[in-house]
Amino acid sequence: MTRTAIQESRTSNPVFSTNVMNRLIERRGYADDYSLAPDTVTVAGAALKTTLLAGIVMGIAAAILFTYLPIIQQTRQMPPVLMGLMLTGMIGGLVMALWTIFVPTHSPVTSCIYAGFQGLFVGSVSTLFELMYPSIVVQAVGITFGALFAVLALYGTGIIKVNDTFRAVIIGSMFAILFVYLITLLFGLFSVQVPFLHDMVSLKGGWIAIAFSGFVCVIATLSFALDFQNIVDARDARAPKWFEWYLGFGLLVTMIWLYLEVLRLLAKIRNNQ
C-alpha cells in the first residue's frame, strides 16, 4: 500500500478519521521494512488489545447476568440497581467513548474504562432480554463472533476488498440507519408514532421490523472489514504502539453494535413466530 492510498482511506466507523491517520503518518514517517519500527502497531498487537477489551466487557456482562437473572426469576421484580447499572454503563460509556475519540493518546486507559462501562450496559440489557427470551444471549453471542470470524476470513482471503465503493455503501447505509433511529427517537419524545418508521424499530413490528434489523446486522457485520483495514493502514503508517488500544477500541464499538442489533433481530423473530 502506498502512502497516498493510506491518506485517502475512509471508514464508516466514527472512531476513526483520515485526519488521525494523516497525523500518524507525518509523525512516524513511512518505511517499507517493518523491522525498522518495532515500537509501532502490529496486527497481532491490535488483535491482542481487542481480545483484552472484549474480555473486560464479557466478564462484567456475564457477572451481571448470572447475578441478577436468578434474582429476577425468583422475586418476579426488577431490582432498581439493575436499571442503575444500565444507565451508568450507557452514560459512562458515551463519555469515555468521546474522550477516547477526541484524545486518542489516552486510549490505553480510556478504552479499558470504556469497556468496563459497556460491560455494565451490555450485561444489564442482556439480562432483560434473557428474561423475556430464554437462551437469546447465547445465540446472539454466537452469531456476533461467528460474523466477526467469517468477515475476517473473507477479508484475509481477499474475497472482501475494502475500496472506495465499499466504503461509500457502508457509510451511506449507516447514515440511513442513524436517520431512522433519530427520527423515531425524536417523534417518540413527543409520544408521536410514525407508522412505517415505528414498525421498523419496534420489537413487535412484524416482518418490516425483521427486515430492517436484518439489514442493520448486515451493515454492522460488513463494518468489521473496515475495522480490519484500519488495522492494516495503521501498521503501514507506522502508527505508535499505543494506537493498538485505539484500534481495539474501534473494533469493540462495532462488536457491541452488532451484538445489540442481533439481540433485537432475534427478539423480533421470536415475537413473530
KEKE-3310 file (N, C-alpha, C; in steps of 0.2 Angstrom, whole numbers, plus 5000, padded with zeros to 4 digits):
npx = (5004:5003:5009:5000:4988:4985:4982:4971:4962:4945:4933:4918:4917:4914:4924:4936:4946:4952:4960:4966:4974:4983:4990:4997:5005:5013:5020:5027:5033:5037:5041:5047:5052:5046:5053:5061:5054:5050:5043:5030:5013:5006:4998:4995:4997:4986:4976:4977:4975:4962:4956:4958:4950:4937:4936:4935:4923:4914:4917:4912:4899:4894:4895:4885:4874:4873:4871:4860:4849:4844:4839:4829:4821:4816:4810:4802:4803:4810:4826:4830:4844:4848:4843:4850:4863:4863:4860:4871:4881:4878:4879:4891:4899:4897:4903:4916:4919:4918:4929:4940:4939:4942:4954:4965:4977:4976:4970:4975:4971:4958:4951:4950:4942:4931:4927:4924:4913:4904:4902:4894:4883:4880:4878:4867:4857:4857:4853:4839:4834:4837:4828:4816:4817:4822:4838:4842:4854:4865:4863:4865:4878:4885:4881:4887:4901:4903:4900:4910:4922:4919:4919:4932:4939:4935:4940:4953:4956:4954:4942:4933:4935:4941:4937:4934:4921:4915:4917:4909:4896:4894:4895:4885:4874:4875:4872:4859:4853:4855:4848:4835:4834:4836:4825:4814:4816:4815:4802:4796:4799:4789:4778:4773:4770:4777:4770:4776:4790:4790:4786:4797:4807:4802:4800:4790:4786:4783:4786:4792:4800:4808:4815:4822:4830:4838:4844:4852:4860:4868:4875:4882:4890:4898:4905:4915:4925:4930:4936:4946:4954:4958:4967:4977:4980:4985:4996:5004:5006:5015:5010:5011:5014:5005:4993:4987:4978:4968:4964:4959:4949:4940:4936:4930:4919:4911:4908:4900:4889:4885:4881:4871:4861:4859:4853:4841:4836:4834:4824:4814:4811:4806:4795:4787:4784)
npy = (4994:5011:5027:5037:5030:5026:5039:5042:5034:5029:5027:5020:5019:5029:5031:5032:5042:5051:5061:5058:5047:5053:5062:5053:5047:5057:5059:5048:5044:5034:5018:5004:4992:4983:4979:4989:4997:4993:4997:5000:4999:4983:4969:4958:4963:4973:4964:4957:4967:4970:4958:4958:4970:4965:4955:4961:4967:4956:4949:4957:4959:4945:4943:4951:4946:4933:4936:4944:4939:4926:4931:4940:4930:4923:4932:4940:4953:4968:4973:4989:4992:4986:4994:5005:5001:5000:5013:5019:5012:5016:5030:5032:5025:5032:5044:5041:5035:5047:5054:5045:5046:5060:5062:5053:5048:5044:5032:5019:5019:5025:5017:5005:5008:5012:5000:4993:5001:4998:4985:4985:4990:4982:4970:4972:4975:4963:4954:4958:4955:4941:4937:4939:4932:4917:4910:4918:4926:4918:4914:4926:4930:4920:4922:4934:4933:4923:4930:4940:4932:4926:4937:4941:4930:4931:4943:4942:4932:4940:4940:4949:4966:4981:4995:5011:5011:5001:5007:5019:5013:5007:5018:5026:5018:5017:5030:5031:5022:5028:5040:5034:5029:5041:5050:5042:5042:5056:5059:5050:5056:5065:5058:5053:5042:5037:5028:5019:5020:5017:5004:4998:4999:4994:4981:4972:4974:4966:4959:4969:4976:4965:4963:4976:4976:4965:4970:4980:4972:4966:4977:4981:4970:4970:4981:4976:4973:4985:4990:4980:4984:4997:4993:4987:4998:5007:5000:5000:5014:5015:5018:5023:5012:5013:5015:5004:5001:5010:5006:4993:4998:5004:4992:4986:4994:4991:4978:4978:4985:4977:4965:4970:4973:4961:4955:4962:4958:4944:4944:4951:4941:4930:4936:4936:4923)
npz = (5000:4996:5002:4999:4996:5009:5015:5008:5013:5019:5032:5039:5053:5067:5076:5069:5058:5044:5046:5058:5054:5045:5053:5061:5051:5047:5058:5061:5049:5034:5031:5022:5028:5041:5052:5055:5064:5078:5088:5084:5078:5076:5068:5076:5089:5089:5088:5100:5110:5106:5110:5124:5128:5124:5132:5145:5144:5142:5153:5164:5160:5160:5174:5179:5172:5177:5191:5193:5185:5190:5202:5198:5192:5203:5212:5204:5202:5196:5200:5206:5206:5194:5184:5187:5185:5171:5166:5171:5164:5151:5150:5156:5146:5135:5138:5140:5127:5119:5125:5122:5108:5105:5112:5107:5112:5125:5125:5129:5142:5143:5134:5141:5152:5146:5141:5153:5157:5146:5148:5160:5154:5143:5150:5158:5149:5142:5152:5154:5141:5141:5151:5145:5133:5134:5132:5122:5123:5122:5109:5102:5106:5100:5086:5084:5086:5076:5065:5065:5064:5052:5043:5045:5039:5026:5022:5024:5014:5003:4997:5001:4998:5003:4996:4988:4984:4992:5004:5003:5001:5014:5022:5018:5021:5034:5038:5034:5043:5055:5053:5053:5066:5074:5070:5074:5088:5090:5087:5096:5108:5109:5110:5098:5085:5070:5058:5048:5051:5065:5065:5059:5069:5081:5092:5090:5077:5066:5050:5043:5053:5056:5044:5043:5054:5050:5039:5046:5054:5044:5038:5050:5052:5040:5042:5050:5041:5037:5049:5050:5040:5044:5054:5046:5039:5049:5053:5042:5041:5051:5064:5081:5095:5106:5099:5095:5106:5103:5090:5094:5102:5093:5085:5095:5097:5086:5087:5099:5094:5084:5092:5100:5090:5085:5095:5095:5083:5084:5095:5088:5079:5087:5092:5082:5078)
capx = (5000:5007:5007:4994:4982:4983:4980:4965:4957:4940:4930:4912:4917:4915:4930:4942:4946:4958:4965:4970:4979:4987:4994:5001:5010:5018:5024:5031:5037:5035:5047:5045:5054:5043:5058:5064:5049:5047:5038:5024:5007:5006:4991:4995:4996:4980:4971:4978:4971:4954:4954:4958:4944:4931:4936:4933:4915:4911:4917:4907:4892:4892:4894:4879:4869:4872:4869:4853:4844:4841:4835:4823:4816:4813:4806:4797:4803:4816:4830:4832:4851:4850:4842:4855:4869:4862:4861:4878:4885:4876:4881:4899:4902:4897:4908:4923:4920:4920:4936:4945:4939:4945:4961:4967:4983:4974:4966:4977:4967:4951:4947:4948:4937:4925:4925:4921:4906:4900:4901:4888:4877:4878:4876:4860:4852:4857:4849:4832:4832:4837:4822:4810:4818:4827:4844:4844:4860:4870:4863:4867:4885:4887:4881:4891:4908:4903:4900:4917:4927:4918:4922:4940:4941:4933:4944:4960:4957:4953:4935:4930:4940:4939:4939:4930:4914:4913:4916:4903:4890:4893:4894:4878:4869:4875:4868:4852:4851:4855:4842:4829:4834:4835:4818:4810:4818:4813:4795:4794:4799:4783:4773:4771:4772:4776:4768:4781:4796:4789:4786:4804:4812:4798:4802:4784:4784:4781:4791:4796:4805:4813:4819:4826:4835:4842:4849:4857:4865:4872:4879:4887:4895:4902:4909:4921:4930:4933:4940:4952:4958:4961:4972:4982:4983:4989:5003:5008:5008:5020:5007:5014:5012:4999:4987:4984:4972:4963:4961:4955:4943:4936:4933:4925:4912:4907:4906:4895:4884:4882:4878:4864:4857:4857:4848:4834:4833:4831:4818:4808:4809:4803:4789:4783:4783)
capy = (5000:5017:5032:5041:5026:5027:5045:5043:5029:5032:5022:5021:5019:5036:5031:5033:5048:5052:5066:5054:5043:5058:5064:5047:5046:5063:5059:5042:5043:5029:5014:4998:4987:4983:4978:4996:5001:4988:5000:5003:4994:4976:4966:4954:4968:4975:4958:4956:4973:4969:4952:4960:4974:4961:4951:4965:4968:4950:4946:4961:4957:4939:4943:4954:4942:4927:4938:4947:4935:4922:4936:4942:4925:4921:4938:4942:4960:4971:4976:4995:4993:4984:4999:5010:4999:5001:5020:5021:5010:5019:5037:5032:5023:5038:5049:5038:5035:5053:5055:5042:5048:5066:5062:5046:5046:5042:5026:5014:5019:5026:5011:5000:5011:5012:4993:4992:5004:4994:4978:4986:4991:4976:4965:4974:4974:4955:4951:4959:4951:4934:4936:4939:4927:4912:4907:4923:4929:4913:4914:4932:4930:4915:4925:4940:4931:4920:4935:4943:4927:4925:4943:4941:4925:4934:4949:4939:4929:4944:4940:4956:4971:4987:5000:5017:5009:4998:5012:5023:5010:5006:5025:5029:5014:5019:5037:5030:5019:5033:5044:5031:5029:5048:5052:5038:5044:5062:5059:5047:5061:5069:5052:5053:5036:5037:5021:5014:5020:5014:4997:4996:4999:4991:4973:4969:4977:4962:4957:4975:4976:4960:4965:4982:4973:4961:4975:4984:4967:4965:4983:4981:4964:4972:4986:4973:4973:4992:4990:4976:4988:5002:4990:4987:5005:5009:4996:5003:5021:5015:5021:5021:5006:5014:5016:4997:5001:5014:5001:4988:5001:5004:4986:4984:4998:4988:4971:4979:4987:4971:4961:4973:4973:4954:4954:4965:4954:4938:4946:4952:4935:4926:4939:4935:4916)
capz = (5000:4996:5007:4996:4997:5016:5016:5005:5015:5023:5036:5042:5060:5069:5080:5065:5053:5039:5049:5063:5051:5042:5058:5062:5045:5047:5064:5061:5043:5031:5029:5020:5032:5047:5057:5057:5068:5082:5093:5081:5078:5073:5068:5082:5094:5089:5090:5107:5113:5105:5114:5131:5129:5123:5138:5150:5143:5143:5160:5168:5157:5162:5181:5180:5170:5182:5197:5193:5182:5195:5207:5195:5191:5209:5215:5199:5202:5193:5205:5204:5204:5188:5179:5188:5181:5164:5165:5172:5158:5145:5151:5156:5140:5130:5140:5139:5120:5116:5127:5118:5101:5104:5114:5106:5116:5131:5123:5133:5149:5142:5131:5146:5156:5141:5140:5159:5157:5142:5152:5164:5150:5139:5155:5160:5143:5141:5157:5152:5135:5143:5155:5141:5128:5136:5128:5117:5124:5119:5102:5100:5106:5094:5079:5084:5085:5070:5059:5066:5061:5044:5039:5045:5034:5019:5021:5024:5008:4998:4994:5003:4996:5005:4991:4989:4983:4998:5010:5001:5003:5021:5026:5016:5024:5042:5039:5033:5049:5060:5052:5056:5074:5077:5068:5078:5094:5091:5087:5102:5114:5109:5110:5091:5081:5063:5057:5045:5054:5071:5063:5058:5075:5086:5093:5088:5071:5061:5045:5041:5058:5055:5038:5045:5059:5046:5036:5051:5056:5038:5038:5056:5050:5035:5045:5053:5036:5038:5055:5049:5035:5048:5057:5041:5037:5055:5053:5036:5043:5057:5070:5088:5098:5110:5094:5095:5110:5099:5085:5098:5104:5087:5084:5100:5096:5081:5090:5103:5090:5081:5097:5102:5084:5084:5101:5093:5077:5087:5098:5083:5075:5091:5093:5076:5077)
cpx = (5004:5004:5001:4988:4980:4980:4973:4959:4951:4937:4923:4912:4919:4922:4936:4941:4952:4963:4969:4976:4984:4992:4999:5007:5015:5023:5029:5035:5034:5041:5044:5047:5051:5047:5061:5060:5046:5043:5032:5019:5009:4999:4990:4994:4989:4975:4971:4974:4964:4952:4953:4952:4938:4931:4933:4925:4912:4911:4912:4900:4890:4891:4887:4873:4867:4870:4862:4848:4841:4837:4829:4818:4813:4809:4801:4797:4810:4820:4832:4839:4852:4849:4848:4862:4869:4863:4868:4883:4884:4880:4889:4902:4902:4902:4915:4924:4922:4927:4941:4945:4943:4952:4963:4973:4982:4970:4969:4973:4960:4947:4946:4943:4930:4922:4921:4913:4901:4898:4895:4882:4875:4875:4869:4855:4852:4852:4841:4830:4832:4831:4816:4811:4823:4832:4845:4851:4866:4869:4866:4875:4888:4887:4886:4898:4908:4904:4907:4922:4926:4920:4929:4942:4940:4938:4951:4961:4956:4947:4932:4936:4937:4941:4934:4923:4911:4912:4910:4897:4889:4892:4887:4873:4869:4871:4861:4849:4850:4849:4835:4828:4832:4828:4813:4810:4815:4805:4792:4795:4793:4777:4770:4774:4771:4776:4774:4788:4796:4789:4793:4808:4808:4800:4796:4781:4783:4787:4795:4801:4810:4818:4824:4832:4840:4847:4854:4862:4870:4877:4884:4892:4900:4907:4916:4927:4934:4938:4946:4957:4961:4967:4978:4985:4987:4996:5007:5010:5013:5017:5011:5011:5005:4992:4984:4978:4967:4960:4957:4948:4938:4933:4928:4918:4908:4904:4900:4888:4881:4878:4871:4859:4854:4852:4841:4831:4830:4825:4812:4806:4805:4796:4784:4781:4776)
cpy = (5006:5022:5036:5037:5026:5033:5046:5038:5032:5026:5025:5022:5026:5036:5033:5039:5048:5056:5063:5050:5047:5060:5059:5046:5051:5062:5053:5041:5037:5024:5007:4992:4987:4982:4984:4999:4996:4991:5003:4997:4988:4973:4962:4958:4971:4970:4957:4961:4972:4964:4954:4965:4970:4957:4954:4966:4961:4947:4950:4959:4950:4939:4946:4950:4936:4929:4940:4943:4930:4925:4938:4936:4922:4926:4941:4950:4962:4975:4983:4996:4991:4990:5005:5008:5000:5008:5022:5018:5014:5026:5037:5030:5028:5043:5047:5037:5041:5055:5052:5044:5055:5067:5054:5043:5043:5035:5020:5013:5020:5020:5006:5002:5010:5004:4991:4995:5000:4987:4979:4987:4985:4970:4966:4973:4966:4952:4952:4955:4943:4932:4935:4933:4922:4910:4912:4925:4924:4913:4920:4933:4925:4918:4931:4938:4927:4925:4938:4938:4926:4931:4943:4936:4928:4939:4946:4935:4933:4944:4947:4961:4977:4993:5006:5016:5006:5002:5016:5020:5009:5013:5027:5025:5016:5026:5036:5027:5024:5038:5041:5031:5036:5051:5049:5041:5051:5063:5055:5051:5065:5064:5052:5047:5037:5030:5017:5014:5017:5007:4994:4995:4995:4983:4969:4972:4973:4961:4963:4976:4971:4961:4971:4980:4969:4965:4978:4979:4966:4971:4983:4975:4966:4977:4983:4974:4980:4993:4986:4981:4994:4999:4989:4993:5008:5006:4999:5010:5021:5019:5019:5015:5007:5014:5009:4997:5005:5010:4996:4991:5002:4998:4984:4988:4994:4981:4972:4981:4981:4966:4964:4973:4966:4952:4956:4960:4948:4939:4947:4945:4930:4929:4938:4927:4914)
cpz = (5000:5001:5005:4997:5005:5018:5014:5008:5019:5027:5038:5049:5062:5073:5076:5060:5050:5043:5055:5060:5048:5047:5060:5057:5046:5053:5064:5055:5040:5028:5027:5024:5039:5053:5060:5062:5073:5087:5090:5081:5074:5073:5074:5088:5095:5091:5097:5111:5112:5110:5122:5132:5129:5129:5144:5150:5144:5150:5165:5166:5160:5170:5182:5178:5175:5189:5198:5190:5186:5200:5204:5194:5197:5212:5210:5199:5199:5198:5202:5202:5197:5183:5180:5185:5174:5162:5166:5166:5152:5145:5151:5150:5135:5131:5138:5131:5117:5119:5123:5111:5100:5107:5113:5110:5122:5131:5127:5140:5147:5139:5136:5150:5152:5141:5147:5159:5152:5144:5156:5159:5146:5144:5157:5155:5142:5146:5156:5146:5137:5147:5150:5135:5130:5131:5122:5117:5121:5112:5099:5100:5101:5087:5079:5082:5078:5064:5059:5062:5053:5040:5039:5040:5027:5017:5020:5017:5002:4995:4995:5002:4999:5000:4992:4988:4989:5003:5009:5003:5010:5024:5024:5020:5032:5043:5039:5040:5055:5059:5055:5063:5077:5076:5073:5085:5095:5091:5094:5108:5115:5109:5103:5088:5074:5061:5054:5049:5061:5070:5062:5064:5081:5086:5091:5082:5065:5056:5043:5046:5057:5049:5039:5049:5055:5042:5040:5053:5050:5038:5044:5054:5045:5037:5048:5047:5036:5044:5054:5044:5039:5052:5052:5040:5043:5055:5048:5037:5048:5063:5076:5091:5102:5105:5093:5100:5107:5094:5089:5100:5099:5085:5089:5100:5091:5083:5095:5099:5087:5086:5099:5096:5083:5089:5098:5088:5080:5091:5094:5080:5080:5092:5087:5074:5080)
residu = (MET:THR:ARG:THR:ALA:ILE:GLN:GLU:SER:ARG:THR:SER:ASN:PRO:VAL:PHE:SER:THR:ASN:VAL:MET:ASN:ARG:LEU:ILE:GLU:ARG:ARG:GLY:TYR:ALA:ASP:ASP:TYR:SER:LEU:ALA:PRO:ASP:THR:VAL:THR:VAL:ALA:GLY:ALA:ALA:LEU:LYS:THR:THR:LEU:LEU:ALA:GLY:ILE:VAL:MET:GLY:ILE:ALA:ALA:ALA:ILE:LEU:PHE:THR:TYR:LEU:PRO:ILE:ILE:GLN:GLN:THR:ARG:GLN:MET:PRO:PRO:VAL:LEU:MET:GLY:LEU:MET:LEU:THR:GLY:MET:ILE:GLY:GLY:LEU:VAL:MET:ALA:LEU:TRP:THR:ILE:PHE:VAL:PRO:THR:HIS:SER:PRO:VAL:THR:SER:CYS:ILE:TYR:ALA:GLY:PHE:GLN:GLY:LEU:PHE:VAL:GLY:SER:VAL:SER:THR:LEU:PHE:GLU:LEU:MET:TYR:PRO:SER:ILE:VAL:VAL:GLN:ALA:VAL:GLY:ILE:THR:PHE:GLY:ALA:LEU:PHE:ALA:VAL:LEU:ALA:LEU:TYR:GLY:THR:GLY:ILE:ILE:LYS:VAL:ASN:ASP:THR:PHE:ARG:ALA:VAL:ILE:ILE:GLY:SER:MET:PHE:ALA:ILE:LEU:PHE:VAL:TYR:LEU:ILE:THR:LEU:LEU:PHE:GLY:LEU:PHE:SER:VAL:GLN:VAL:PRO:PHE:LEU:HIS:ASP:MET:VAL:SER:LEU:LYS:GLY:GLY:TRP:ILE:ALA:ILE:ALA:PHE:SER:GLY:PHE:VAL:CYS:VAL:ILE:ALA:THR:LEU:SER:PHE:ALA:LEU:ASP:PHE:GLN:ASN:ILE:VAL:ASP:ALA:ARG:ASP:ALA:ARG:ALA:PRO:LYS:TRP:PHE:GLU:TRP:TYR:LEU:GLY:PHE:GLY:LEU:LEU:VAL:THR:MET:ILE:TRP:LEU:TYR:LEU:GLU:VAL:LEU:ARG:LEU:LEU:ALA:LYS:ILE:ARG:ASN:ASN:GLN)
# end
